[in-house]
Amino acid sequence: MGWLFKKKGNVLDLTERYRKQQEKVAEIKRETQATSNSISPIGIFGMQTSNTNTNSGYTNISSNEDEKKRKLAKRLMTITDKLEELSNQVYHLQQRIELLEKKNEVGY
């Protein structure tokens, strides 16, 4: 989704920037999923240990980190959505102003 801002023959197309942002968000999601799948507790000598009570402290820390990452990603998505909505509102207001200026023949 992109926005076109027209002003006296010039066109500003933001679709490429939006597409890059969406690719970055998708990449971050893939990385967080990959890291959450690949994290495994490792013992002192490089041997994999079992998830027992002795290792529960390590798993709690990693699950807290994963939860924090998910919350942060969710907040960033919410902020991005709100920013996009406000940008759309500004665009519509600009269109209304231009229409009123044309009707009143102001500035042309």
MOZI-V760947 format. One record per residue. N is the residue number from 1. RES is the residue in one small letter. SS is DSSP state (h for helix, s for strand, l for the rest). OMEGA is omega as a letter, one per 40 degrees, with the letter a starting at -180 (NA if undefined). NEAR is the number of other C-alpha atoms within 12 Angstrom. Layout:
{{N:RES:SS:OMEGA:NEAR} {N:RES:SS:OMEGA:NEAR}}
This chain:
{{1:m:l:i:15} {2:g:l:i:20} {3:w:l:i:22} {4:l:s:i:20} {5:f:s:a:22} {6:k:s:i:15} {7:k:s:i:13} {8:k:l:i:10} {9:g:l:i:8} {10:n:s:i:9} {11:v:s:i:13} {12:l:s:a:15} {13:d:s:a:15} {14:l:l:a:18} {15:t:h:a:16} {16:e:h:i:15} {17:r:h:i:15} {18:y:h:i:18} {19:r:h:i:16} {20:k:h:i:15} {21:q:h:i:20} {22:q:h:i:19} {23:e:h:i:14} {24:k:h:i:16} {25:v:h:i:19} {26:a:h:i:16} {27:e:h:i:15} {28:i:h:i:21} {29:k:h:i:22} {30:r:h:a:16} {31:e:h:a:19} {32:t:h:i:23} {33:q:h:a:18} {34:a:h:a:14} {35:t:h:i:17} {36:s:h:i:22} {37:n:h:a:14} {38:s:h:a:13} {39:i:l:i:19} {40:s:l:a:21} {41:p:l:a:26} {42:i:s:a:16} {43:g:l:a:14} {44:i:l:a:8} {45:f:l:i:8} {46:g:l:i:9} {47:m:l:a:10} {48:q:s:a:13} {49:t:l:i:18} {50:s:l:i:15} {51:n:l:i:16} {52:t:l:a:12} {53:n:h:a:11} {54:t:h:a:13} {55:n:h:a:18} {56:s:h:i:15} {57:g:h:i:14} {58:y:h:a:21} {59:t:h:i:22} {60:n:h:i:17} {61:i:h:a:16} {62:s:h:i:21} {63:s:h:i:20} {64:n:h:i:15} {65:e:h:i:18} {66:d:h:i:24} {67:e:h:i:17} {68:k:h:i:16} {69:k:h:i:21} {70:r:h:i:21} {71:k:h:i:15} {72:l:h:i:17} {73:a:h:i:24} {74:k:h:i:17} {75:r:h:i:14} {76:l:h:i:18} {77:m:h:i:21} {78:t:h:i:14} {79:i:h:i:14} {80:t:h:i:18} {81:d:h:i:16} {82:k:h:i:14} {83:l:h:i:14} {84:e:h:i:20} {85:e:h:i:15} {86:l:h:i:14} {87:s:h:i:19} {88:n:h:i:19} {89:q:h:i:15} {90:v:h:i:16} {91:y:h:a:20} {92:h:h:i:17} {93:l:h:i:15} {94:q:h:i:18} {95:q:h:i:18} {96:r:h:i:14} {97:i:h:i:17} {98:e:h:i:21} {99:l:h:i:16} {100:l:h:i:15} {101:e:h:i:14} {102:k:h:i:13} {103:k:h:a:12} {104:n:h:a:11} {105:e:l:a:11} {106:v:l:i:11} {107:g:l:i:12} {108:y:l:NA:12}}
